[in-house]
Amino acid sequence: MRPGSGTRADVERQAEKMERAAEAMLARHRADDAREVEPTLTAKDTARRERLLRDAAELRTWLTRHPDDRRGAKGAIRHSHRTDNESAKMATSKGVIQGYTGVATVDVAHQIIIDAQAHSVGAEQELLLPVVEATAALRTAATVITADAGYHSEANLRALAEAQIPALIADKDMRRRDPRFATQDRYTMLPDPLHDTSKSARKPLEIVGP
């Protein structure tokens, strides 16, 4: 079965499409038999029909093993992947990939990783509370959790406040308000020339005469 991602409904439609194509090929062969004409179902067609039925059967098996759609934190259906159903589509600087989001928690005082997790979600906001829960045994009353703007959300702030967990989580406009970052634009990273394939990034060829 070819790898791919989608909802259960997408997989169901793909299986039905394969089954209809296989049935249409067999129907043409039976019609030729009834009219006593040269059959159109060649050895190549037979192999293709068998492959369609085999792939459709694998999709049906996958649907049986995964009876429910994956749901996000807000209830939206997440795409499943037929090779690795726990993975998810991730938007990266190099394009969309199928994979996981890795999260590591570091003890600032000792500069060691105290917790590491992999999640099949692209939104970092959903990952803060699982990390906080995982590090509960290592925290003291003096521990302060810090996180970047990717983890900032009203729900996270409310949950931390209700649990009385000290935390400093940047929001997306923090640097704009802080005068210490007034000159940050001069350090903006240049675009990756290997990733930017737009025409504007290409310089015309210059020919220098003798």
C-alpha positions as CSV (number, residue, x, y, z in Angstrom):
1,M,0.0,0.0,0.0
2,R,1.3,3.4,-0.9
3,P,2.0,5.8,2.0
4,G,-0.2,8.8,2.3
5,S,-2.2,11.0,4.7
6,G,-5.8,12.0,5.0
7,T,-8.9,11.5,7.0
8,R,-10.7,8.2,7.2
9,A,-13.2,9.5,4.7
10,D,-10.3,10.2,2.2
11,V,-9.1,6.6,2.6
12,E,-12.6,5.2,2.2
13,R,-13.0,7.2,-1.1
14,Q,-9.7,5.9,-2.4
15,A,-10.6,2.3,-1.6
16,E,-13.9,2.7,-3.4
17,K,-12.3,4.3,-6.4
18,M,-9.9,1.3,-6.7
19,E,-12.7,-1.2,-6.3
20,R,-14.8,0.5,-9.0
21,A,-11.9,0.6,-11.4
22,A,-11.3,-3.1,-10.9
23,E,-15.0,-3.9,-11.3
24,A,-15.1,-1.9,-14.5
25,M,-12.2,-3.8,-16.0
26,L,-13.9,-7.1,-15.2
27,A,-17.3,-5.9,-16.6
28,R,-15.7,-5.1,-19.9
29,H,-14.1,-8.6,-20.1
30,R,-17.5,-10.2,-19.3
31,A,-19.2,-8.1,-22.0
32,D,-16.6,-9.2,-24.6
33,D,-17.2,-12.8,-23.6
34,A,-21.0,-12.4,-24.0
35,R,-20.5,-10.9,-27.5
36,E,-18.0,-13.6,-28.3
37,V,-15.3,-11.1,-29.4
38,E,-11.6,-11.0,-28.7
39,P,-11.3,-10.3,-24.9
40,T,-9.8,-7.0,-24.0
41,L,-8.5,-8.0,-20.5
42,T,-4.9,-8.7,-21.3
43,A,-2.3,-10.2,-18.9
44,K,-1.2,-6.6,-18.1
45,D,-4.8,-5.6,-17.4
46,T,-5.3,-8.7,-15.2
47,A,-2.2,-7.8,-13.1
48,R,-3.4,-4.2,-12.8
49,R,-6.8,-5.3,-11.6
50,E,-5.3,-7.7,-9.0
51,R,-3.1,-4.8,-7.8
52,L,-6.0,-2.5,-7.5
53,L,-8.0,-5.1,-5.4
54,R,-4.9,-5.8,-3.3
55,D,-4.4,-2.1,-2.5
56,A,-8.1,-1.6,-1.8
57,A,-8.0,-4.5,0.6
58,E,-5.1,-3.0,2.4
59,L,-6.9,0.2,2.8
60,R,-9.9,-1.6,4.1
61,T,-7.7,-3.3,6.7
62,W,-6.2,0.0,7.7
63,L,-9.7,1.4,8.2
64,T,-10.7,-1.5,10.4
65,R,-7.6,-1.1,12.5
66,H,-8.2,2.7,12.9
67,P,-12.0,3.0,13.4
68,D,-11.8,6.6,14.6
69,D,-10.5,9.8,13.1
70,R,-7.7,11.6,15.0
71,R,-8.9,14.8,16.7
72,G,-7.0,17.9,17.7
73,A,-7.2,19.8,20.9
74,K,-10.2,21.7,19.6
75,G,-11.9,18.7,18.1
76,A,-10.9,19.3,14.5
77,I,-10.1,16.1,12.5
78,R,-6.4,15.6,12.0
79,H,-5.0,13.8,9.0
80,S,-3.8,10.3,9.6
81,H,-0.9,8.7,7.9
82,R,-1.2,5.1,6.6
83,T,2.5,4.3,7.3
84,D,2.8,6.1,10.6
85,N,-0.6,7.0,12.0
86,E,0.9,8.8,15.0
87,S,2.8,11.3,12.8
88,A,1.4,14.6,11.5
89,K,2.0,17.2,8.8
90,M,4.4,19.8,9.9
91,A,5.1,23.2,8.4
92,T,8.8,23.9,8.4
93,S,11.2,26.4,6.8
94,K,11.8,23.7,4.1
95,G,8.2,23.1,3.4
96,V,5.6,20.7,4.8
97,I,6.9,17.3,6.0
98,Q,5.3,14.3,7.8
99,G,6.8,13.9,11.2
100,Y,6.8,14.9,14.9
101,T,7.5,18.0,17.0
102,G,10.3,17.4,19.5
103,V,10.3,19.3,22.8
104,A,13.1,19.4,25.3
105,T,13.2,20.9,28.8
106,V,16.5,22.2,30.1
107,D,17.6,22.9,33.7
108,V,19.1,26.4,33.3
109,A,21.3,26.1,36.4
110,H,23.0,22.8,35.4
111,Q,22.5,23.1,31.6
112,I,21.2,19.5,31.2
113,I,18.0,18.2,29.5
114,I,15.6,16.9,32.1
115,D,12.7,15.9,29.8
116,A,12.3,15.2,26.1
117,Q,9.1,14.4,24.3
118,A,7.8,13.9,20.7
119,H,4.3,14.9,19.7
120,S,2.3,14.6,16.5
121,V,1.1,18.2,16.5
122,G,2.5,21.2,14.8
123,A,1.3,23.8,17.3
124,E,3.7,24.3,20.2
125,Q,0.9,25.8,22.4
126,E,-0.5,22.4,23.0
127,L,2.8,21.0,24.3
128,L,3.5,23.3,27.2
129,L,1.2,21.7,29.8
130,P,2.4,18.1,29.1
131,V,5.9,19.2,29.6
132,V,5.0,21.0,32.9
133,E,3.3,17.9,34.1
134,A,6.3,15.7,33.2
135,T,8.7,17.8,35.2
136,A,6.5,18.1,38.3
137,A,8.7,15.8,40.4
138,L,11.8,17.8,39.6
139,R,10.4,21.3,40.4
140,T,10.6,23.1,43.8
141,A,8.7,26.1,45.1
142,A,11.6,28.3,43.7
143,T,11.4,26.9,40.2
144,V,10.3,29.3,37.5
145,I,9.3,27.9,34.1
146,T,10.4,30.0,31.1
147,A,9.2,29.4,27.5
148,D,9.3,31.3,24.2
149,A,6.4,32.9,22.3
150,G,5.4,29.6,20.6
151,Y,4.0,28.4,23.9
152,H,2.1,31.5,24.7
153,S,-1.7,31.2,24.9
154,E,-4.5,32.4,27.2
155,A,-5.4,28.8,28.0
156,N,-1.8,28.0,29.0
157,L,-1.5,31.1,31.2
158,R,-4.8,30.4,32.9
159,A,-3.8,26.8,33.6
160,L,-0.5,27.8,35.1
161,A,-2.1,30.5,37.2
162,E,-4.7,28.1,38.6
163,A,-2.0,25.5,39.4
164,Q,0.0,28.4,41.0
165,I,3.1,27.5,38.9
166,P,5.5,30.5,38.4
167,A,6.2,31.0,34.7
168,L,7.5,33.6,32.3
169,I,6.2,33.0,28.7
170,A,7.0,35.5,26.1
171,D,4.3,36.8,23.7
172,K,4.8,37.6,20.1
173,D,5.1,41.3,20.7
174,M,7.5,41.2,23.6
175,R,10.6,42.2,21.6
176,R,8.8,45.2,20.1
177,R,8.0,46.5,23.5
178,D,11.4,45.9,25.0
179,P,13.8,48.8,24.2
180,R,16.8,46.4,24.4
181,F,15.7,44.9,21.1
182,A,15.3,48.2,19.3
183,T,18.2,47.3,16.9
184,Q,17.2,43.7,16.3
185,D,16.3,44.2,12.7
186,R,20.0,44.6,11.8
187,Y,20.6,41.0,12.8
188,T,17.8,39.5,10.8
189,M,19.0,36.3,9.2
190,L,19.3,36.3,5.4
191,P,17.0,33.9,3.4
192,D,18.4,30.5,2.7
193,P,19.6,30.6,-1.0
194,L,19.0,26.9,-1.3
195,H,15.4,27.1,-0.2
196,D,14.4,30.3,-2.0
197,T,13.6,29.2,-5.5
198,S,11.6,32.4,-6.5
199,K,12.7,34.1,-9.7
200,S,13.5,37.3,-7.8
201,A,16.2,35.4,-5.9
202,R,18.0,34.6,-9.2
203,K,20.5,37.1,-10.6
204,P,20.7,37.4,-14.4
205,L,23.8,36.0,-16.0
206,E,26.3,38.8,-16.7
207,I,28.5,38.5,-19.8
208,V,31.6,40.5,-19.7
209,G,33.2,41.3,-23.0
210,P,36.9,41.5,-23.8
